[in-house]
Amino acid sequence: MLWPSTVIGAGAGFAIASIPGALLGALLGQAMDRRLQLHSWAHVRERLGGRPVLRDDEVLFVLLGRLAKSDGRVVDGHIQQARQEMQRLGMSEPARRRAIAAFNRGKSGKDRLGVYLRRLRQQPHAAEGMLRACLRMAWADGRAGRHERELLLDWGQQLGWSAPKVQALALEYEPQRAGLSSANLGYQDALRMLGVEAHAEPGQIKQAYRRLVSRHHPDKLVGSGASPSQVREATERTRELHQAYAIIRQRRGF
């Protein structure tokens, strides 16, 4: 990670007092970086432009605000979805106020979010949770438009996800597909799909699910010369496995 004030402090210190000055300047610069939460030159530009650096708990709501406004109009469904995300995260009142401010900030579309998203590549669970929340917001008004889909794909790739992987996750949230899957896939069907018995332990079910997803995931086809139809089939198979696992978890309560 590149700490801007640390670099500047070390350079200035070296110019004034050689190596001892560089060490002192680096220490002072690092203290400033930590205090101002400057993790990159992009953060410095935000500060110079009068926009405060986002806290980790604010980044999600900036994304949600941008999605809500992406088609030009924020509707009640978007507002309600943002409130549900706050409830899902168990936010305190001060955190809720920050989230609301971040949501409104996101509607302007002025933030460069890449630096924040790339930092989350080392936190896969947080990255997936963020993408899922964004997908819920995209469908909050009953439809996910072209701009929303483009944003989701871009953000997913900046989080380290491949395009097929983002698309496979997105399929879980399409109302028509989710409804069809729920109607046609019963508990026994879900068990057969994962190849487990009804009395299997949760750990065994989870292991079977992960093994099958790893085997069938469309990421396996990236760079293999697979045809578009093969990628679609793998994406659909992965979505079915996700749905089967969700049905079993709901029925078994784990």
C-alpha positions as CSV (number, residue, x, y, z in Angstrom):
1,M,0.0,0.0,0.0
2,L,1.3,3.5,-0.9
3,W,0.9,6.0,1.9
4,P,1.1,9.5,0.3
5,S,2.1,11.6,3.3
6,T,4.7,9.0,4.2
7,V,6.3,9.3,0.7
8,I,6.2,13.1,0.8
9,G,7.6,13.2,4.3
10,A,10.4,10.9,3.5
11,G,11.3,12.8,0.4
12,A,11.2,16.2,2.1
13,G,13.2,14.9,5.1
14,F,15.9,13.4,2.9
15,A,16.3,16.7,1.0
16,I,16.7,18.6,4.3
17,A,18.7,16.2,6.4
18,S,19.6,13.1,4.3
19,I,18.8,9.7,5.8
20,P,18.0,10.8,9.4
21,G,15.7,13.4,8.0
22,A,14.0,10.9,5.7
23,L,13.3,8.6,8.6
24,L,11.8,11.3,10.7
25,G,9.8,12.7,7.8
26,A,8.5,9.2,7.0
27,L,7.3,8.7,10.6
28,L,5.6,12.1,10.7
29,G,4.0,11.4,7.3
30,Q,2.8,8.0,8.3
31,A,1.1,9.5,11.4
32,M,-0.7,12.0,9.1
33,D,-1.8,9.3,6.7
34,R,-3.3,7.3,9.5
35,R,-5.0,10.3,11.0
36,L,-6.5,11.5,7.7
37,Q,-7.1,7.9,6.4
38,L,-5.0,8.5,3.3
39,H,-4.3,5.2,1.7
40,S,-3.6,6.3,-1.9
41,W,-3.1,9.3,-4.1
42,A,-6.8,9.0,-5.0
43,H,-7.6,9.8,-1.4
44,V,-5.4,12.8,-1.6
45,R,-7.3,14.1,-4.6
46,E,-10.6,13.6,-2.8
47,R,-9.2,15.7,0.2
48,L,-8.0,18.4,-2.1
49,G,-11.4,18.4,-3.8
50,G,-13.2,18.9,-0.5
51,R,-14.7,15.4,-0.4
52,P,-13.9,13.4,2.8
53,V,-12.4,10.0,2.5
54,L,-15.0,7.3,2.9
55,R,-15.0,5.0,5.9
56,D,-15.4,1.3,5.2
57,D,-19.0,1.2,6.5
58,E,-19.9,4.1,4.1
59,V,-18.6,2.6,0.9
60,L,-21.5,0.2,0.5
61,F,-24.1,3.0,0.8
62,V,-22.3,5.2,-1.7
63,L,-22.6,2.2,-4.1
64,L,-26.2,1.7,-3.3
65,G,-26.9,5.4,-3.8
66,R,-25.3,5.4,-7.2
67,L,-27.3,2.3,-8.2
68,A,-30.5,3.9,-7.1
69,K,-29.9,7.0,-9.1
70,S,-28.3,5.2,-12.1
71,D,-31.5,5.3,-14.2
72,G,-32.2,8.9,-13.3
73,R,-34.8,8.6,-10.4
74,V,-34.7,7.2,-6.9
75,V,-38.0,5.6,-6.0
76,D,-39.5,4.5,-2.6
77,G,-38.3,0.9,-3.3
78,H,-34.7,2.1,-3.3
79,I,-35.2,4.0,0.0
80,Q,-36.8,1.0,1.6
81,Q,-34.1,-1.3,0.4
82,A,-31.4,1.0,1.9
83,R,-33.2,0.9,5.2
84,Q,-33.4,-2.9,5.1
85,E,-29.6,-3.0,4.5
86,M,-29.1,-0.9,7.6
87,Q,-31.3,-3.3,9.6
88,R,-29.4,-6.3,8.1
89,L,-26.1,-4.8,9.3
90,G,-27.5,-3.9,12.7
91,M,-26.4,-0.3,12.5
92,S,-26.4,2.0,15.4
93,E,-28.1,5.4,15.1
94,P,-24.8,7.3,14.4
95,A,-23.9,4.6,11.8
96,R,-27.3,5.0,10.2
97,R,-26.8,8.7,9.8
98,R,-23.4,8.1,8.2
99,A,-25.1,5.5,5.9
100,I,-27.8,8.0,4.8
101,A,-25.3,10.7,4.1
102,A,-23.2,8.2,2.1
103,F,-26.3,7.1,0.1
104,N,-27.1,10.7,-0.8
105,R,-23.4,11.2,-1.7
106,G,-23.5,8.2,-4.0
107,K,-26.5,9.7,-5.9
108,S,-24.2,12.4,-7.2
109,G,-21.9,9.8,-8.9
110,K,-18.8,11.9,-8.3
111,D,-16.8,9.5,-6.2
112,R,-14.0,7.4,-7.8
113,L,-14.7,4.1,-6.0
114,G,-12.0,1.9,-7.6
115,V,-9.5,2.4,-4.8
116,Y,-12.0,1.4,-2.2
117,L,-13.2,-1.7,-4.1
118,R,-9.7,-2.9,-4.8
119,R,-8.9,-2.8,-1.1
120,L,-11.7,-5.3,-0.6
121,R,-10.1,-8.0,-2.8
122,Q,-8.3,-9.4,0.2
123,Q,-11.7,-9.8,2.0
124,P,-13.7,-12.2,-0.2
125,H,-16.6,-12.5,2.2
126,A,-17.0,-8.7,2.5
127,A,-16.7,-8.4,-1.2
128,E,-19.4,-10.9,-1.9
129,G,-21.7,-9.4,0.8
130,M,-21.3,-6.0,-0.9
131,L,-22.2,-7.4,-4.3
132,R,-25.2,-9.2,-3.0
133,A,-26.4,-5.9,-1.3
134,C,-25.9,-4.1,-4.6
135,L,-27.9,-6.8,-6.5
136,R,-30.8,-6.4,-4.0
137,M,-30.7,-2.7,-4.6
138,A,-30.6,-3.1,-8.4
139,W,-33.9,-5.1,-8.3
140,A,-35.5,-2.9,-5.6
141,D,-37.7,-1.2,-8.2
142,G,-38.6,-4.5,-9.9
143,R,-36.1,-4.2,-12.8
144,A,-32.4,-3.9,-13.3
145,G,-31.6,-1.6,-16.1
146,R,-28.6,-1.5,-18.5
147,H,-26.7,1.1,-16.4
148,E,-27.2,-0.9,-13.2
149,R,-25.9,-4.1,-14.8
150,E,-22.9,-2.3,-16.2
151,L,-22.1,-0.8,-12.8
152,L,-22.4,-4.2,-11.1
153,L,-20.2,-5.9,-13.6
154,D,-17.5,-3.2,-13.3
155,W,-17.6,-3.2,-9.5
156,G,-17.5,-7.0,-9.4
157,Q,-14.4,-7.0,-11.6
158,Q,-12.7,-4.4,-9.4
159,L,-13.5,-6.6,-6.4
160,G,-11.6,-9.4,-8.2
161,W,-14.6,-11.3,-9.6
162,S,-14.6,-12.5,-13.2
163,A,-17.5,-11.5,-15.4
164,P,-19.1,-15.0,-15.5
165,K,-18.9,-15.2,-11.7
166,V,-20.7,-11.8,-11.4
167,Q,-23.3,-12.9,-13.9
168,A,-23.9,-16.2,-12.1
169,L,-24.5,-14.4,-8.8
170,A,-26.8,-11.9,-10.5
171,L,-29.0,-14.7,-11.8
172,E,-29.9,-15.5,-8.2
173,Y,-31.6,-12.2,-7.8
174,E,-33.7,-12.0,-11.0
175,P,-37.3,-12.3,-9.9
176,Q,-38.5,-14.4,-12.8
177,R,-35.7,-16.9,-12.4
178,A,-35.8,-17.0,-8.6
179,G,-39.6,-17.6,-8.7
180,L,-39.3,-20.3,-11.3
181,S,-36.6,-22.0,-9.4
182,S,-38.5,-21.9,-6.1
183,A,-41.6,-23.3,-7.8
184,N,-39.9,-26.2,-9.6
185,L,-37.2,-27.2,-7.1
186,G,-38.4,-28.9,-4.0
187,Y,-36.5,-30.1,-0.9
188,Q,-36.0,-33.6,-2.1
189,D,-34.9,-32.3,-5.5
190,A,-32.4,-30.0,-3.8
191,L,-31.0,-32.9,-1.8
192,R,-30.6,-35.0,-5.0
193,M,-28.9,-32.1,-6.8
194,L,-26.3,-31.9,-4.0
195,G,-26.0,-35.6,-3.7
196,V,-26.7,-35.7,0.1
197,E,-29.1,-37.5,2.4
198,A,-31.8,-35.7,4.3
199,H,-30.1,-36.7,7.6
200,A,-26.6,-35.4,6.5
201,E,-24.8,-33.1,8.8
202,P,-24.7,-29.4,7.9
203,G,-20.9,-29.6,7.4
204,Q,-21.3,-32.5,4.9
205,I,-24.0,-30.6,3.0
206,K,-21.8,-27.5,2.8
207,Q,-18.8,-29.5,1.7
208,A,-20.9,-31.2,-1.1
209,Y,-22.2,-27.8,-2.2
210,R,-18.8,-26.2,-2.4
211,R,-17.3,-29.2,-4.2
212,L,-20.0,-29.1,-6.9
213,V,-19.9,-25.3,-7.3
214,S,-16.1,-25.6,-7.7
215,R,-16.5,-28.3,-10.4
216,H,-19.3,-26.6,-12.4
217,H,-18.5,-22.9,-12.0
218,P,-18.2,-20.8,-15.2
219,D,-14.8,-19.5,-14.0
220,K,-13.5,-22.9,-14.9
221,L,-14.2,-22.2,-18.6
222,V,-12.4,-18.8,-18.7
223,G,-9.5,-19.1,-21.2
224,S,-10.5,-22.6,-22.2
225,G,-12.0,-21.7,-25.5
226,A,-15.5,-22.7,-24.3
227,S,-18.4,-21.5,-26.4
228,P,-21.0,-19.0,-25.1
229,S,-23.6,-21.7,-24.8
230,Q,-21.2,-23.8,-22.6
231,V,-20.6,-20.7,-20.4
232,R,-24.4,-20.2,-20.1
233,E,-25.0,-23.8,-19.2
234,A,-22.3,-23.6,-16.5
235,T,-23.8,-20.4,-15.2
236,E,-27.2,-21.9,-15.0
237,R,-25.9,-25.0,-13.3
238,T,-24.1,-22.9,-10.7
239,R,-27.3,-20.9,-10.1
240,E,-29.3,-24.1,-9.5
241,L,-26.7,-25.3,-7.0
242,H,-26.9,-22.0,-5.2
243,Q,-30.7,-22.3,-5.1
244,A,-30.6,-26.0,-3.9
245,Y,-28.3,-25.1,-1.1
246,A,-30.5,-22.1,-0.1
247,I,-33.6,-24.4,0.0
248,I,-31.8,-27.0,2.2
249,R,-30.4,-24.3,4.6
250,Q,-33.9,-22.8,5.0
251,R,-35.5,-26.2,5.6
252,R,-32.8,-27.4,8.0
253,G,-32.3,-24.0,9.7
254,F,-28.5,-23.7,9.5
